[in-house]
Amino acid sequence: MAATLVQQPRYVDVADERWDENAQFIASARQDIPRLVAEVHRLRRLLGGPDQEPADG
């Protein structure tokens, strides 16, 4: 779980206080996850397996 320090009072708190690192992870995931999904689709097409594109494109 990743949490960032953006709320006051704190609703979520983490013991390691790695707020900036968590925020960077979340921001990167917004780009990395779609790329990962696209790569899975590409590899499935190469292997001739079932590949279903998401409904929202």
Secondary structure, 3 states (H helix, E strand, C coil): CCCCCCCCCCCCCCCCCCHHHHHHHHHHHHHHHHHHHHHHHHHHHHHCCCCCCCCCC
